[in-house]
Amino acid sequence: MTEGQLKGRERELAALLTRLASWRLVSLVGPSGAGRTRLAGAAVEQVRVRGRREVVWESGSGFDASVLDGVAVRLRHRLGVRPGRYLLARPLLVLDDWEHLGDAGTDLLARLLEDVPGLTVLRISDRPSWLPGEAVHRLPPLTGGAAVGLLADAAGRWLLADPDTSTRAAALAHRLDGLPGALLDAGRRLSGPADLAAVERRPYSSRAVAAAERAYARSTRGERRLLRRLAVFEGDFDLDAAREVCASGALPAARIPVLMERVAPFALVPGDQGGEGDPGGRPRSRLTGPMREVCLRALEAAGERWSLALHHRRWCARLARRTAERWSRGRQREARTLVLRQLPDLQRAMDPRTGPLSPTAESGVALDTVVHLWFLWAACGRAREGRAALRRVLRLHQGPVPGRAWWLAGYLEVLCGDDEAAEAALLNGRPAAERDGDDRCLGLLGHARGVAALRQGRVHEAADAFRSAVELLGEAPGFGPGAAACRAGLALSLVRTDPEAAQELVRPRVGAVEAHDPCAEAWLAHAQAELLRWEGGPLEVAAEEADRALRSHLAHDDTEGAACTAELAADIAAARGRTTLAAELLRSADELRGVTLRAAAYCAPVRRRAEAALRPRARASRASRRAAAAVVGRRVS
C-alpha cells in the first residue's frame, strides 16, 4: 500500500470491515479520488488475516459487456464453484471498475449472488447497484487537519512552516474537496512556495476531470440535467435551494430529491454542516471541483447557462430578503449563518457584471441583494466589503436610487470613517425616502447621523439625532437598526453629559416587547459599564458588563465595537490595579483596529485615561530595570 493511503481513514476501515462481516453485498462508493480502491485493499488484507477467507479481486477495466458470459464462467471457476463440489470457506469477491458495464454488470452480479450462497461481494464503484439487500458504504472526504496533513505529506513539511502557507494549504485542501487522490496529486506538484500559485489556479488534474466526464456520461438524462443545473451554485446548497433554483418543467421539483440521492455518491461532497444558529440542520452539499467544471461546460452546451444564471440571481435576492427578515425578528444567529454559508453565491449576485444581461439591467437585482444584507455589513464587521459592493452597484445603476440604498451607503461610509462621502449619501437619502414614502428610512437616516455625530465626539448632536430616530422607527421590528439600537446610541451619547438619563435607558424596560438585538444589547452593556466607571460604581460589576459587551461584539465580528469596549475594559482594569491586564487589553484593541480602522473620537477620553493610569507603572518598571542593571554592574566590577 502507498504511503499515507489510510491517513484519516481508520474509522472508515473499521466500519467497512463490520459491513463485510454482516452483509453479502457491500458497495463502497464515492467520487473519483476518494481513495475507494486503497481502502478496499486495506480491508481485503484484514479479511485475509482475520478470517482466512478466499479472496478474488476482479477488475473490469479490460473488457466490455460483450464478453461478460466468459467472465462469469471464469469467476465461477476462481470461486471454486464446480459440479458436486461445496465451498470450504466463504469467498470474498471484489469487483473494481465495473461502472462502464452498466446493467449487464449488475445482472451478472445478481446471478453470482444467487448461484453462490456463501459468496460476499465488495463492489468498488462511484454509485450503488440498487440491488436488494445492498449495504452502501459512502466514503466521505477528509476534513480539517487530516486533509491538510495529507497534502503536506505529499508536498513536504515546508507547507506548514509559516502561517501564510498554512492558511493557503487549508484553503487548497478545501477546494480539493478533501479527496485523498486530489490532495496527493496536488501535493506532488508542490516542490516549494513558488509552486503554490500555479496549483491554486489549476488544482485539479486532467485525470480527475476525465473521471468526472465519464461519471457524467454514465448518468441518466434526468441526473445529467440536475447535475449541470447544480453547477450554477458557487458554494454549498441544500435540498430546498436545489429545488428552488433547478426545478423547471423538464425537471419537476418533486423529482429532485430522488435525483439528488442518486448523484450524491459520485458527484457531491458534504458541505458545512450544523453549527450554532443552523436553521433546521438541513444537510448541505456541493459538487466536486472536477464535476462542476464538467457540468458548467455541459450547461453551456445545453444552452441553459444564462437562463439558469438569471434564475439563480433572483433566488439570491430572495434569500437576502428572507435573511434580513430573520435578523429583524430576533433570529440574528440564524440569519448570519445562512448568509455566511451562501456568501459565494451572494457575492456573485451582488456583482452586476457577472449576470446574463447587461450590467445596468442587472444592477436592480444586485442593489436589492446588497441592501437587504445590511446587517452583514453593518453589524458583522464587514463594512468595507459592503461599501465596495454597494459603490460598484451604484456606479452602474440607472434610474432613481431607493432611499434605503442611500441610507446604507451613508451608514457604511460612517463606519469606514469617510465623513465627507457619508454626508453626501445621507443628503441624497432624505429626498429619496420622501419620494418613496418610506418613513422608516427617514428614521434610519437619523440613526446614521447619530452614529456619525457620536463617532466624531459631538454627543449633544448625536443625542438629538437618536431621539428623533426612535420616534420614526417605533417598536415594531423592521428593516435596518431598530429603536433598541437608537436607545443604545442615545445612552452612549448621554453617559458623559446626563448620567441619570443614560441610566434610565440602560435599565431593563418593564413590559417592553421588542425583537432581540444583540448589537444594541452589547452597546447598552458598554454604556452601563462606562456609567459605573465614570460615576464611581462597583468596578467589579463594571468589569462584568464590559466583558459581556466585548464577548458579544466578538461573537458578531464587530471589530470596531470590540476595540472600543476593550479600551473601556482596560480603563476599568487599570482602576482596579490590574495593570498587566489593562496593557494586554489596549494591545488587543490596537490589533483589532489594525492599520486601516480609525478610532472614533468618542473612544479618545477612555483611551487617554487608561494610558494615563499605566504610565506610573511603566515609569516604575523602567526605574526598577535601571536599578537592577546598576546592581549587576557593581557586582561585575
LOKEGU-207781 format. One record per residue (C-alpha): x, y, z; residue in three letters. Coordinates in steps of 0.1 Angstrom, whole numbers, padded with zeros to 4 digits, always signed. Example, Ala and Ser with C-alpha at 12.3 -4.5 7.8 and 13.67 -1.06 7.14 Angstrom:
+0123-0045+0078ALA;+0137-0011+0071SER;
***
This chain:
+0000+0000+0000MET;+0012+0035-0008THR;+0024+0059+0020GLU;-0004+0079+0036GLY;-0032+0060+0019GLN;-0051+0054+0051LEU;-0045+0088+0067LYS;-0077+0098+0085GLY;-0094+0066+0073ARG;-0091+0044+0103GLU;-0127+0047+0113ARG;-0139+0041+0077GLU;-0118+0009+0076LEU;-0134-0004+0108ALA;-0169+0004+0095ALA;-0162-0013+0062LEU;-0149-0045+0079LEU;-0181-0046+0100THR;-0203-0044+0070ARG;-0183-0071+0052LEU;-0189-0094+0082ALA;-0226-0088+0081SER;-0237-0083+0045TRP;-0234-0103+0013ARG;-0233-0073-0010LEU;-0214-0042+0001VAL;-0209-0012-0023SER;-0180+0011-0014LEU;-0190+0043-0033VAL;-0176+0078-0037GLY;-0163+0102-0062PRO;-0131+0096-0081SER;-0101+0103-0059GLY;-0119+0094-0027ALA;-0095+0065-0021GLY;-0120+0037-0026ARG;-0096+0012-0041THR;-0069+0018-0014ARG;-0094+0014+0014LEU;-0108-0018-0002ALA;-0072-0031-0005GLY;-0066-0025+0032ALA;-0099-0042+0041ALA;-0090-0072+0020VAL;-0057-0076+0038GLU;-0075-0075+0071GLN;-0101-0101+0059VAL;-0073-0125+0048ARG;-0055-0122+0081VAL;-0085-0124+0104ARG;-0110-0146+0086GLY;-0088-0169+0064ARG;-0112-0163+0036ARG;-0106-0169-0001GLU;-0104-0135-0019VAL;-0109-0130-0056VAL;-0101-0095-0070TRP;-0116-0088-0104GLU;-0111-0056-0123SER;-0134-0048-0152GLY;-0112-0022-0169SER;-0100-0046-0195GLY;-0133-0058-0210PHE;-0168-0047-0221ASP;-0203-0061-0218ALA;-0199-0084-0249SER;-0175-0107-0230VAL;-0194-0109-0197LEU;-0206-0145-0203ASP;-0169-0157-0205GLY;-0161-0136-0174VAL;-0189-0152-0155ALA;-0175-0187-0163VAL;-0140-0176-0152ARG;-0153-0161-0120LEU;-0172-0192-0111ARG;-0140-0213-0116HIS;-0119-0189-0095ARG;-0145-0190-0067LEU;-0143-0228-0066GLY;-0178-0235-0080VAL;-0178-0270-0095ARG;-0205-0296-0101PRO;-0207-0317-0069GLY;-0182-0296-0050ARG;-0191-0275-0020TYR;-0172-0243-0009LEU;-0150-0249+0020LEU;-0148-0212+0030ALA;-0170-0182+0023ARG;-0152-0165-0006PRO;-0150-0127-0010LEU;-0153-0113-0045LEU;-0140-0078-0050VAL;-0153-0061-0082LEU;-0134-0030-0091ASP;-0140-0006-0121ASP;-0173-0022-0133TRP;-0192+0011-0137GLU;-0189+0012-0175HIS;-0206-0023-0178LEU;-0239-0008-0167GLY;-0269-0030-0164ASP;-0251-0060-0178ALA;-0226-0059-0150GLY;-0254-0056-0124THR;-0272-0086-0139ASP;-0240-0107-0137LEU;-0236-0097-0100LEU;-0272-0107-0092ALA;-0267-0141-0108ARG;-0235-0147-0089LEU;-0251-0139-0056LEU;-0280-0162-0063GLU;-0259-0191-0076ASP;-0232-0190-0049VAL;-0249-0189-0015PRO;-0218-0183+0006GLY;-0204-0155-0015LEU;-0197-0120-0002THR;-0192-0093-0028VAL;-0174-0059-0023LEU;-0182-0035-0051ARG;-0158-0006-0057ILE;-0179+0019-0076SER;-0189+0055-0080ASP;-0226+0046-0073ARG;-0247+0018-0057PRO;-0260-0011-0078SER;-0295-0006-0063TRP;-0299-0044-0059LEU;-0320-0057-0030PRO;-0300-0064+0002GLY;-0272-0040-0007GLU;-0252-0022+0021ALA;-0239+0011+0007VAL;-0208+0025+0024HIS;-0203+0060+0011ARG;-0167+0072+0016LEU;-0167+0108+0028PRO;-0139+0133+0021PRO;-0112+0140+0046LEU;-0118+0171+0067THR;-0097+0196+0086GLY;-0063+0186+0098GLY;-0064+0152+0081ALA;-0068+0168+0046ALA;-0042+0194+0052VAL;-0018+0168+0067GLY;-0021+0145+0037LEU;-0014+0175+0014LEU;+0016+0184+0035ALA;+0028+0147+0035ASP;+0029+0148-0003ALA;+0043+0183-0007ALA;+0067+0185+0023GLY;+0065+0199+0058ARG;+0075+0233+0044TRP;+0039+0238+0036LEU;+0030+0242+0073LEU;+0062+0261+0082ALA;+0046+0296+0084ASP;+0011+0310+0089PRO;+0007+0322+0053ASP;+0014+0289+0036THR;-0006+0270+0063SER;-0036+0292+0056THR;-0032+0287+0018ARG;-0028+0250+0023ALA;-0061+0248+0043ALA;-0079+0267+0015ALA;-0064+0245-0011LEU;-0074+0213+0007ALA;-0110+0226+0010HIS;-0110+0235-0027ARG;-0098+0200-0035LEU;-0129+0187-0016ASP;-0108+0167+0009GLY;-0104+0139-0016LEU;-0072+0119-0009PRO;-0063+0113-0046GLY;-0066+0150-0054ALA;-0047+0160-0023LEU;-0018+0136-0031LEU;-0017+0147-0068ASP;-0016+0184-0059ALA;+0010+0178-0032GLY;+0033+0161-0056ARG;+0032+0192-0078ARG;+0043+0214-0049LEU;+0081+0214-0046SER;+0082+0248-0029GLY;+0063+0280-0021PRO;+0068+0293-0057ALA;+0045+0265-0070ASP;+0015+0274-0048LEU;+0001+0300-0071ALA;+0001+0277-0101ALA;-0016+0248-0082VAL;-0042+0272-0068GLU;-0050+0284-0103ARG;-0054+0248-0116ARG;-0058+0224-0086PRO;-0074+0195-0105TYR;-0055+0171-0127SER;-0067+0162-0162SER;-0072+0127-0149ARG;-0097+0138-0123ALA;-0116+0159-0149VAL;-0117+0129-0173ALA;-0130+0107-0145ALA;-0158+0133-0138ALA;-0166+0133-0175GLU;-0170+0096-0176ARG;-0193+0096-0145ALA;-0214+0124-0160TYR;-0217+0104-0193ALA;-0228+0073-0174ARG;-0256+0092-0157SER;-0293+0091-0168THR;-0308+0120-0186ARG;-0325+0133-0155GLY;-0293+0130-0135GLU;-0274+0149-0161ARG;-0300+0177-0162ARG;-0298+0181-0124LEU;-0260+0180-0123LEU;-0255+0207-0148ARG;-0281+0229-0131ARG;-0264+0224-0097LEU;-0232+0238-0113ALA;-0247+0273-0110VAL;-0241+0273-0073PHE;-0207+0287-0063GLU;-0207+0271-0029GLY;-0229+0248-0008ASP;-0266+0242-0012PHE;-0293+0223+0005ASP;-0323+0204-0010LEU;-0346+0235-0007ASP;-0321+0256-0026ALA;-0317+0229-0053ALA;-0355+0227-0057ARG;-0359+0265-0059GLU;-0332+0271-0084VAL;-0331+0239-0106CYS;-0367+0229-0109ALA;-0385+0235-0142SER;-0410+0218-0165GLY;-0384+0192-0177ALA;-0372+0187-0141LEU;-0401+0189-0116PRO;-0394+0198-0080ALA;-0408+0165-0068ALA;-0382+0146-0088ARG;-0352+0165-0074ILE;-0348+0147-0040PRO;-0347+0113-0057VAL;-0321+0125-0083LEU;-0301+0142-0056MET;-0299+0109-0037GLU;-0287+0091-0069ARG;-0260+0116-0079VAL;-0247+0122-0043ALA;-0223+0092-0041PRO;-0202+0102-0072PHE;-0208+0139-0077ALA;-0214+0156-0043LEU;-0194+0161-0012VAL;-0208+0172+0022PRO;-0208+0210+0027GLY;-0205+0228+0061ASP;-0230+0211+0084GLN;-0246+0221+0118GLY;-0232+0248+0140GLY;-0247+0274+0162GLU;-0276+0292+0146GLY;-0282+0265+0120ASP;-0318+0268+0108PRO;-0331+0233+0110GLY;-0298+0215+0104GLY;-0306+0206+0068ARG;-0278+0186+0051PRO;-0257+0207+0027ARG;-0237+0195-0003SER;-0216+0208-0031ARG;-0204+0195-0064LEU;-0168+0182-0065THR;-0145+0206-0083GLY;-0139+0184-0114PRO;-0176+0176-0117MET;-0186+0212-0115ARG;-0161+0220-0142GLU;-0176+0193-0164VAL;-0212+0204-0156CYS;-0205+0241-0164LEU;-0194+0231-0199ARG;-0225+0209-0203ALA;-0247+0237-0191LEU;-0232+0260-0217GLU;-0236+0233-0244ALA;-0273+0227-0234ALA;-0280+0264-0239GLY;-0292+0268-0203GLU;-0264+0288-0188ARG;-0279+0323-0189TRP;-0315+0315-0181SER;-0304+0295-0151LEU;-0279+0322-0140ALA;-0309+0347-0141LEU;-0330+0323-0120HIS;-0301+0319-0096HIS;-0296+0356-0091ARG;-0333+0361-0084ARG;-0331+0334-0058TRP;-0301+0351-0042CYS;-0321+0383-0039ALA;-0350+0364-0023ARG;-0325+0348+0001LEU;-0311+0382+0011ALA;-0347+0395+0018ARG;-0355+0364+0039ARG;-0324+0366+0060THR;-0330+0404+0066ALA;-0364+0395+0079GLU;-0350+0369+0102ARG;-0325+0394+0115TRP;-0351+0420+0122SER;-0373+0394+0141ARG;-0346+0385+0166GLY;-0332+0355+0147ARG;-0297+0370+0142GLN;-0276+0339+0145ARG;-0297+0320+0121GLU;-0296+0349+0096ALA;-0259+0353+0099ARG;-0253+0316+0095THR;-0274+0314+0064LEU;-0257+0343+0047VAL;-0221+0332+0055LEU;-0228+0298+0042ARG;-0242+0311+0009GLN;-0218+0340+0006LEU;-0200+0328-0026PRO;-0233+0328-0044ASP;-0245+0361-0029LEU;-0212+0378-0038GLN;-0217+0368-0074ARG;-0253+0380-0074ALA;-0241+0414-0060MET;-0218+0420-0090ASP;-0239+0432-0119PRO;-0210+0424-0143ARG;-0215+0386-0138THR;-0251+0385-0148GLY;-0267+0372-0181PRO;-0280+0406-0190LEU;-0261+0440-0193SER;-0246+0454-0161PRO;-0272+0482-0160THR;-0300+0457-0164ALA;-0286+0435-0136GLU;-0280+0464-0112SER;-0315+0463-0098GLY;-0312+0427-0085VAL;-0276+0434-0073ALA;-0287+0465-0055LEU;-0316+0447-0038ASP;-0293+0419-0027THR;-0267+0443-0013VAL;-0292+0465+0006VAL;-0310+0436+0022HIS;-0277+0423+0035LEU;-0272+0455+0055TRP;-0268+0435+0088PHE;-0238+0416+0074LEU;-0220+0448+0065TRP;-0231+0470+0094ALA;-0234+0445+0123ALA;-0210+0417+0114CYS;-0177+0435+0108GLY;-0178+0436+0070ARG;-0184+0473+0064ALA;-0156+0478+0039ARG;-0167+0447+0019GLU;-0203+0460+0018GLY;-0191+0495+0009ARG;-0172+0482-0021ALA;-0201+0461-0033ALA;-0226+0490-0029LEU;-0203+0515-0046ARG;-0199+0491-0076ARG;-0236+0487-0080VAL;-0244+0524-0076LEU;-0219+0533-0104ARG;-0238+0510-0128LEU;-0274+0517-0116HIS;-0296+0538-0138GLN;-0328+0554-0126GLY;-0339+0565-0091PRO;-0319+0550-0062VAL;-0341+0539-0033PRO;-0337+0558-0001GLY;-0326+0527+0018ARG;-0297+0523-0006ALA;-0286+0558+0001TRP;-0290+0552+0038TRP;-0269+0521+0037LEU;-0243+0539+0016ALA;-0241+0567+0041GLY;-0240+0544+0071TYR;-0212+0523+0057LEU;-0192+0554+0049GLU;-0197+0564+0085VAL;-0184+0531+0098LEU;-0155+0532+0074CYS;-0145+0567+0086GLY;-0152+0587+0054ASP;-0173+0616+0068ASP;-0175+0636+0036GLU;-0188+0606+0015ALA;-0212+0597+0043ALA;-0227+0633+0044GLU;-0232+0633+0007ALA;-0250+0599+0007ALA;-0272+0608+0037LEU;-0282+0641+0020LEU;-0293+0621-0011ASN;-0312+0597+0011GLY;-0337+0622+0026ARG;-0354+0633-0007PRO;-0353+0597-0020ALA;-0370+0584+0012ALA;-0397+0611+0009GLU;-0402+0602-0027ARG;-0406+0565-0018ASP;-0429+0574+0011GLY;-0406+0555+0034ASP;-0409+0569+0069ASP;-0387+0541+0083ARG;-0359+0551+0060CYS;-0361+0587+0075LEU;-0356+0571+0109GLY;-0327+0551+0096LEU;-0311+0583+0082LEU;-0315+0598+0117GLY;-0298+0568+0133HIS;-0269+0570+0108ALA;-0265+0608+0115ARG;-0265+0600+0152GLY;-0237+0574+0148VAL;-0217+0598+0127ALA;-0220+0626+0153ALA;-0212+0601+0182LEU;-0181+0589+0164ARG;-0169+0625+0159GLN;-0174+0633+0196GLY;-0204+0656+0191ARG;-0225+0639+0218VAL;-0253+0666+0220HIS;-0260+0665+0183GLU;-0259+0627+0184ALA;-0285+0626+0212ALA;-0309+0648+0192ASP;-0305+0626+0161ALA;-0311+0594+0181PHE;-0342+0608+0198ARG;-0358+0617+0165SER;-0349+0584+0150ALA;-0366+0565+0179VAL;-0399+0583+0172GLU;-0397+0574+0135LEU;-0386+0538+0138LEU;-0411+0528+0165GLY;-0410+0495+0184GLU;-0421+0471+0156ALA;-0393+0451+0141PRO;-0384+0461+0106GLY;-0356+0467+0081PHE;-0324+0481+0095GLY;-0313+0490+0130PRO;-0344+0495+0152GLY;-0355+0515+0182ALA;-0333+0494+0205ALA;-0302+0504+0185ALA;-0313+0541+0188CYS;-0317+0539+0225ARG;-0283+0523+0228ALA;-0268+0551+0208GLY;-0287+0577+0229LEU;-0274+0560+0261ALA;-0238+0563+0248LEU;-0244+0599+0240SER;-0257+0608+0275LEU;-0232+0588+0296VAL;-0208+0618+0300ARG;-0234+0646+0298THR;-0265+0633+0316ASP;-0257+0601+0335PRO;-0292+0600+0351GLU;-0309+0599+0318ALA;-0284+0574+0305ALA;-0291+0552+0335GLN;-0328+0552+0327GLU;-0320+0539+0292LEU;-0298+0511+0302VAL;-0322+0497+0328ARG;-0344+0468+0316PRO;-0377+0481+0302ARG;-0405+0466+0322VAL;-0432+0451+0300GLY;-0414+0461+0268ALA;-0418+0437+0239VAL;-0393+0441+0210GLU;-0371+0420+0188ALA;-0339+0407+0203HIS;-0310+0429+0191ASP;-0276+0416+0203PRO;-0257+0445+0189CYS;-0279+0470+0207ALA;-0276+0449+0239GLU;-0238+0449+0236ALA;-0237+0487+0233TRP;-0261+0491+0262LEU;-0238+0469+0283ALA;-0209+0491+0272HIS;-0229+0522+0283ALA;-0237+0506+0317GLN;-0200+0497+0323ALA;-0190+0532+0314GLU;-0216+0547+0337LEU;-0203+0526+0366LEU;-0167+0536+0358ARG;-0174+0574+0355TRP;-0199+0576+0384GLU;-0178+0556+0409GLY;-0199+0525+0409GLY;-0187+0489+0418PRO;-0158+0483+0395LEU;-0163+0445+0396GLU;-0198+0450+0381VAL;-0184+0474+0355ALA;-0158+0448+0345ALA;-0186+0422+0341GLU;-0207+0445+0319GLU;-0176+0453+0298ALA;-0167+0417+0294ASP;-0203+0409+0283ARG;-0202+0436+0257ALA;-0168+0426+0245LEU;-0179+0389+0241ARG;-0210+0399+0221SER;-0190+0422+0198HIS;-0165+0395+0191LEU;-0193+0369+0185ALA;-0207+0391+0157HIS;-0173+0400+0143ASP;-0178+0437+0152ASP;-0142+0446+0154THR;-0147+0483+0160GLU;-0172+0477+0188GLY;-0148+0451+0203ALA;-0119+0476+0201ALA;-0139+0503+0218CYS;-0151+0480+0245THR;-0116+0466+0250ALA;-0103+0501+0257GLU;-0131+0506+0283LEU;-0123+0473+0299ALA;-0086+0483+0300ALA;-0096+0516+0318ASP;-0116+0496+0344ILE;-0088+0470+0348ALA;-0063+0498+0354ALA;-0086+0514+0380ALA;-0088+0480+0398ARG;-0050+0478+0399GLY;-0048+0451+0372ARG;-0023+0469+0351THR;-0010+0439+0332THR;-0045+0430+0321LEU;-0051+0466+0311ALA;-0020+0467+0289ALA;-0030+0435+0272GLU;-0065+0449+0265LEU;-0050+0480+0250LEU;-0028+0459+0227ARG;-0058+0438+0217SER;-0077+0470+0208ALA;-0048+0481+0185ASP;-0047+0447+0169GLU;-0085+0447+0163LEU;-0083+0481+0146ARG;-0052+0472+0126GLY;-0038+0499+0103VAL;-0070+0507+0084THR;-0097+0512+0111LEU;-0097+0547+0125ARG;-0106+0550+0162ALA;-0137+0571+0168ALA;-0133+0604+0187ALA;-0158+0591+0212TYR;-0132+0565+0224CYS;-0104+0590+0229ALA;-0112+0601+0265PRO;-0114+0564+0277VAL;-0081+0556+0259ARG;-0063+0586+0274ARG;-0074+0577+0309ARG;-0064+0541+0306ALA;-0029+0551+0292GLU;-0025+0577+0319ALA;-0032+0551+0346ALA;-0005+0528+0331LEU;+0023+0555+0328ARG;+0033+0554+0365PRO;+0036+0517+0363ARG;+0057+0520+0331ALA;+0080+0545+0348ARG;+0084+0524+0378ALA;+0092+0494+0357SER;+0119+0514+0338ARG;+0133+0526+0371ALA;+0135+0491+0385SER;+0152+0479+0354ARG;+0178+0506+0357ARG;+0183+0499+0394ALA;+0188+0462+0387ALA;+0212+0470+0359ALA;+0232+0492+0383ALA;+0234+0464+0409VAL;+0245+0439+0383VAL;+0272+0464+0371GLY;+0286+0469+0406ARG;+0287+0431+0412ARG;+0306+0426+0379VAL;+0331+0454+0387SER;
***
